[in-house]
């Protein structure tokens, strides 16, 4: 599969006009959408929904931004669980990182690149995923 999965932190930078990251995130998305499909999954969808009161507004923003929904396959869900277990055995400090593992696992299973600002966890647990980062 060709394309790039986009992490919610990058989209939230743009939607919330983050004073530090909005410019980088917006220019990166604009650069890649010219010749790649940009995907989000249900986890990213949930995380970016915080910016909207109505689902119709979220749907409109996703469409206007050019993102396409990509369902998480069972293989990625399974991999996310295994990697999460490995993380817990290493005494991972963050209490709720499982969404990141779904995103990383999907990128790994579909062999997609990933646009994110959350570099260390993805590099540690999904070394085969090519990251596009600041």
Contact map, one row per residue, 1 for C-alpha under 8 A:
11100000000000000000000000000000000000000000000000000000000000000000000000000000000000000000000000000000000001110000000000000000000000
11110000000000000000000000000000000110000000000000000000000000000000000000000000000000000000000000000000000000110000000000000000000000
11111000000000000000000000000000000111100000000000000000000000000000000000000000000000000000000000000000000000011000000000000000000000
01111100000000000000000000000000000111100000000000000000000000000000000000000000000000000000000000000000000000011110000000000000000000
00111110000000000000000000000000000001110000000000000000000000000000000000000000000000000000000000000010001000011110000000000000000000
00011111011000000000000000000000000001110001000000000000000000000000000000000000000000000000000000000000000000000111000000000000000000
00001111111000000000000000000000000000010001000000000000000000000000000000000000000000000000000000000010000000000111000000000000000000
00000111111100000000000000000000000000000001101100000000000000000000000000000000000000000000000000000000000000000001000000000000000000
00000011111110000000000000000000000000000000000000000000000000000000000000000000000000000000000000000000000000000001110000000000000000
00000111111111000000110010000000000000000000000000000000000000000000000000000000000000000000000000000000000000000011100000000000000000
00000111111111100000000010000000000000000000000100000000000000000000000000000000000000000000000000000000000000000000000000000000000000
00000001111111111100000000000000000000000000000100100000000000000000000000000000000000000000000000000000000000000000000000000000000000
00000000111111111100110011000000000000000000000000000000000000000000000000000000000000000000000000000000000000000000000000000000000000
00000000011111111100111011000000000000000000000000000000000000000000000000000000000000000000000000000000000000000000000000000000000000
00000000001111111000000000000000000000000000000000100000000000000000000000000000000000000000000000000000000000000000000000000000000000
00000000000111111100010000000000000000000000000000100000000000000000000000000000000000000000000000000000000000000000000000000000000000
00000000000111111110110000000000000000000000000000000000000000000000000000000000000000000000000000000000000000000000000000000000000000
00000000000111011111110000000000000000000000000000000000000000000000000000000000000000000000000000000000000000000000000000000000000000
00000000000000001111110000000000000000000000000000000000000000000000000000000000000000000000000000000000000000000000000000000000000000
00000000000000000111111000000000000000000000000000000000000000000000000000000000000000000000000000000000000000000000000000000000000000
00000000010011001111111110000000000000000000000000000000000000000000000000000000000000000000000000000000000000000000000000000000000000
00000000010011011111111111000000000000000000000000000000000000000000000000000000000000000000000000000000000000000000000000000000000000
00000000000001000001111111100000000000000000000000000000000000000000000000000000000000000000000000000000000000000000000000000000000000
00000000000000000000111111110000000000000000000000000000000000000000000000000000000000000000000000000000000000000000000000000000000001
00000000011011000000111111111000000000000000000000000000000000000000000000000000000000000000000000000000000000000000000000000000000000
00000000000011000000011111111100000000000000000000000000000000000000000000000000000000000000000000000000000000000000000000000000000000
00000000000000000000001111111110000000000000000000000000000000000000000000000000000000000000000000000000000000000000000000000000000000
00000000000000000000000111111111000000000000000000000000000000000000000000000000000000000000000000000000000000000000000000000000000000
00000000000000000000000011111111100000000000000000000000000000000000000000000000000000000000000000000000000000000000000000000000000000
00000000000000000000000001111111110000000000000000000000000000000000000000000000000000000000000000000000000000000000000000000000000000
00000000000000000000000000111111110000000000000000000000000000000000000000000000000000000000000000000000000000000000000000000000000000
00000000000000000000000000011111111111000000000000000000000000000000000000000000000000000000000000000000000000000000000000000000000000
00000000000000000000000000001111111111000000000000000000000000000100000000000000000000000000000000000000000000000000000000000000000000
00000000000000000000000000000111111100000000000000000000000000000000000000000000000000000000000000000000000000000000000000000000000000
00000000000000000000000000000001111110000000000000000000000000000000000000000000000000000000000000000000000000000000000000000000000000
01110000000000000000000000000001111111000000000000000000000000000000000000000000000000000000000000000000000000000000000000000000000000
01110000000000000000000000000001101111100000000000000000000000000011000000000000000000000000000000000000000000000000000000000000000000
00111100000000000000000000000001100111110000000000000000000000000111000000000000000000000000000000000000000000000000000000000000000000
00111100000000000000000000000000000011111000000000000000000000000011110000000000000000000000000000000000000000000000000000000000000000
00001110000000000000000000000000000001111111100000000000000000000011110000000000000000000000000000000000000000000000000000000000000000
00000000000000000000000000000000000000111111100000000000000000000000111100000000000000000000000000000010000000000000000000000000000000
00000000000000000000000000000000000000011111110000000000000000000000111100000000000000000000000000000000000000000000000000000000000000
00000000000000000000000000000000000000011111111000000000000000000000000000000000000000000000000000100110000000000000000000000000000000
00000111000000000000000000000000000000011111111100000000000000000000000000000000000000000000000000000010000000000000000000000000000000
00000001000000000000000000000000000000011111111110000000000000000000000000000000000000000000000000000000000000000000000000000000000000
00000000000000000000000000000000000000000111111111000000000000000000000000000000000000000000000000000000000000000000000000000000000000
00000001000000000000000000000000000000000011111111000000000000000000000000000000000000000000000000000000000000000000000000000000000000
00000001001100000000000000000000000000000001111111100000000000000000000000000000000000000000000000000000000000000000000000000000000000
00000000000000000000000000000000000000000000111111110010010000000000000000000000000000000000000000000000000000000000000000000000000000
00000000000000000000000000000000000000000000011111111000000000000000000000000000000000000000000000000000000000000000000000000000000000
00000000000100110000000000000000000000000000000111111000010000000000000000000000000000000000000000000000000000000000000000000000000000
00000000000000000000000000000000000000000000000011111110110000000000000000000000000000000000000000000000000000000000000000000000000000
00000000000000000000000000000000000000000000000001111110100000000000000000000000000000000000000000000000000000000000000000000000000000
00000000000000000000000000000000000000000000000000011111110000000000000000000000000000000000000000000000000000000000000000000000000000
00000000000000000000000000000000000000000000000010011111111000000000000000000000000000000000000000000000000000000000000000000000000000
00000000000000000000000000000000000000000000000000000111111100000000000000000000000000000000000000000000000000000000000000000000000000
00000000000000000000000000000000000000000000000000011111111110000000000000000000000000000000000000000000000000000000000000000000000000
00000000000000000000000000000000000000000000000010110111111111000000000000000000000000000000000000000000000000000000000000000000000000
00000000000000000000000000000000000000000000000000000011111111100000000000000000000000000000000000000000000000000000000000000000000000
00000000000000000000000000000000000000000000000000000001111111110000000000000000000000000000000000000000000000000000000000000000000000
00000000000000000000000000000000000000000000000000000000111111111000000000000000000000000000000000000000000000000000000000000000000000
00000000000000000000000000000000000000000000000000000000011111111111000000000000000000000000000000000000000000000000000000000000000000
00000000000000000000000000000000000000000000000000000000001111111111000000000000000000000000000000000000000000000000000000000000000000
00000000000000000000000000000000000000000000000000000000000111111110000000000000000000000000000000000000000000000000000000000000000000
00000000000000000000000000000000000000000000000000000000000011111110000000000000000000000000000000000000000000000000000000000000000000
00000000000000000000000000000000100001000000000000000000000001111111000000000000000000000000000000000000000000000000000000000000000000
00000000000000000000000000000000000011110000000000000000000001111111100000000000000000000000000000000000000000000000000000000000000000
00000000000000000000000000000000000011110000000000000000000001100111110000000000000000000000000000000000000000000000000000000000000000
00000000000000000000000000000000000000111100000000000000000000000011111000000000000000000000000000000000000000000000000000000000000000
00000000000000000000000000000000000000111100000000000000000000000001111100000000000000000000000000000000000000000000000000000000000000
00000000000000000000000000000000000000001100000000000000000000000000111110000000000000000000000000000000000000000000000000000000000000
00000000000000000000000000000000000000001100000000000000000000000000011111011000000000000000000000000100010000000000000000000000000000
00000000000000000000000000000000000000000000000000000000000000000000001111111000000000000000000000000000010000000000000000000000000000
00000000000000000000000000000000000000000000000000000000000000000000000111111100000000000000000000000000000000000000000000000000000000
00000000000000000000000000000000000000000000000000000000000000000000000011111110000000000000000000000000000010000000000000000000000000
00000000000000000000000000000000000000000000000000000000000000000000000111111111000000000000000000000100110110000000000000000000000000
00000000000000000000000000000000000000000000000000000000000000000000000111111111100000000000000000000100110000000000000000000000000000
00000000000000000000000000000000000000000000000000000000000000000000000001111111110000000000000000000000000000000000000000000000000000
00000000000000000000000000000000000000000000000000000000000000000000000000111111111000000000000000000000100000000000000000000000000000
00000000000000000000000000000000000000000000000000000000000000000000000000011111111100000000000001001101100000000000000000000000000000
00000000000000000000000000000000000000000000000000000000000000000000000000001111111110000000000000001000000000000000000000000000000000
00000000000000000000000000000000000000000000000000000000000000000000000000000111111111000000000000000000000000000000000000000000000000
00000000000000000000000000000000000000000000000000000000000000000000000000000011111111100000000000001000000000000000000000001000000000
00000000000000000000000000000000000000000000000000000000000000000000000000000001111111110000000001001000000000000000000000000000000000
00000000000000000000000000000000000000000000000000000000000000000000000000000000111111111000000000000000000000000000000000000000000000
00000000000000000000000000000000000000000000000000000000000000000000000000000000011111111100000000000000000000000000000000000000000000
00000000000000000000000000000000000000000000000000000000000000000000000000000000001111111111000000000000000000000000000000000000000000
00000000000000000000000000000000000000000000000000000000000000000000000000000000000111111111000000000000000000000000000000000000000000
00000000000000000000000000000000000000000000000000000000000000000000000000000000000011111111000000000000000000000000000000000000000000
00000000000000000000000000000000000000000000000000000000000000000000000000000000000001111111000000000000000000000000000000000000000000
00000000000000000000000000000000000000000000000000000000000000000000000000000000000000111111100000000000000000000000000000000000000000
00000000000000000000000000000000000000000000000000000000000000000000000000000000000000111111111000000000000000000000000000000000000000
00000000000000000000000000000000000000000000000000000000000000000000000000000000000000000011111000000000000000000000000000000000000000
00000000000000000000000000000000000000000000000000000000000000000000000000000000000000000001111110000000000000000000000000000000000000
00000000000000000000000000000000000000000000000000000000000000000000000000000000000000000001111110000000000000000000000000000000000000
00000000000000000000000000000000000000000000000000000000000000000000000000000000000000000000011111100000000000000000000000000000000000
00000000000000000000000000000000000000000000000000000000000000000000000000000000000000000000011111111000000000000000000000000000000000
00000000000000000000000000000000000000000000000000000000000000000000000000000001000100000000000111111100000000000000000000000000000000
00000000000000000000000000000000000000000010000000000000000000000000000000000000000000000000000111111110000000000000000000000000000000
00000000000000000000000000000000000000000000000000000000000000000000000000000000000000000000000011111111000000000000000001000000000000
00000000000000000000000000000000000000000000000000000000000000000000000000000001101100000000000011111111100000000000000001000000000000
00000000000000000000000000000000000000000010000000000000000000000000000100011001000000000000000001111111110000000000000000000000000000
00001010000000000000000000000000000000001011000000000000000000000000000000000000000000000000000000111111111000000000000000000000000000
00000000000000000000000000000000000000000000000000000000000000000000000000000001000000000000000000011111111100000100000001000100100000
00000000000000000000000000000000000000000000000000000000000000000000000000011011000000000000000000001111111110000000000000000100000000
00000000000000000000000000000000000000000000000000000000000000000000000110011000000000000000000000000111111111010000000000000000000000
00001000000000000000000000000000000000000000000000000000000000000000000000000000000000000000000000000011111111111100000000000000100000
00000000000000000000000000000000000000000000000000000000000000000000000000010000000000000000000000000001111111110000000000000101100000
00000000000000000000000000000000000000000000000000000000000000000000000000110000000000000000000000000000111111110000000000000000000000
10000000000000000000000000000000000000000000000000000000000000000000000000000000000000000000000000000000011111110000000000000000000000
11000000000000000000000000000000000000000000000000000000000000000000000000000000000000000000000000000000001111111000000000000000100000
11111000000000000000000000000000000000000000000000000000000000000000000000000000000000000000000000000000011111111100000000000000110000
00111000000000000000000000000000000000000000000000000000000000000000000000000000000000000000000000000000001000111110000000000000111100
00011110000000000000000000000000000000000000000000000000000000000000000000000000000000000000000000000001001000011111000000000000111100
00011110010000000000000000000000000000000000000000000000000000000000000000000000000000000000000000000000000000001111100000000000001110
00000111110000000000000000000000000000000000000000000000000000000000000000000000000000000000000000000000000000000111111000000000001110
00000000110000000000000000000000000000000000000000000000000000000000000000000000000000000000000000000000000000000011111000000000000011
00000000100000000000000000000000000000000000000000000000000000000000000000000000000000000000000000000000000000000001111111000000000000
00000000000000000000000000000000000000000000000000000000000000000000000000000000000000000000000000000000000000000001111111100000001010
00000000000000000000000000000000000000000000000000000000000000000000000000000000000000000000000000000000000000000000011111110000000000
00000000000000000000000000000000000000000000000000000000000000000000000000000000000000000000000000000000000000000000011111111100000000
00000000000000000000000000000000000000000000000000000000000000000000000000000000000000000000000000011001000000000000011111111110100000
00000000000000000000000000000000000000000000000000000000000000000000000000000000000000000000000000000000000000000000001111111110101000
00000000000000000000000000000000000000000000000000000000000000000000000000000000000000000000000000000000000000000000000111111110000000
00000000000000000000000000000000000000000000000000000000000000000000000000000000001000000000000000000000000000000000000011111110000000
00000000000000000000000000000000000000000000000000000000000000000000000000000000000000000000000000000001100100000000000011111111100000
00000000000000000000000000000000000000000000000000000000000000000000000000000000000000000000000000000000000000000000000001111111110000
00000000000000000000000000000000000000000000000000000000000000000000000000000000000000000000000000000000000100000000000000000111110000
00000000000000000000000000000000000000000000000000000000000000000000000000000000000000000000000000000001001100111100000001100111111000
00000000000000000000000000000000000000000000000000000000000000000000000000000000000000000000000000000000000000011100000000000011111100
00000000000000000000000000000000000000000000000000000000000000000000000000000000000000000000000000000000000000001111001000100000111110
00000000000000000000000000000000000000000000000000000000000000000000000000000000000000000000000000000000000000001111000000000000011111
00000000000000000000000000000000000000000000000000000000000000000000000000000000000000000000000000000000000000000011101000000000001111
00000000000000000000000100000000000000000000000000000000000000000000000000000000000000000000000000000000000000000000100000000000000111
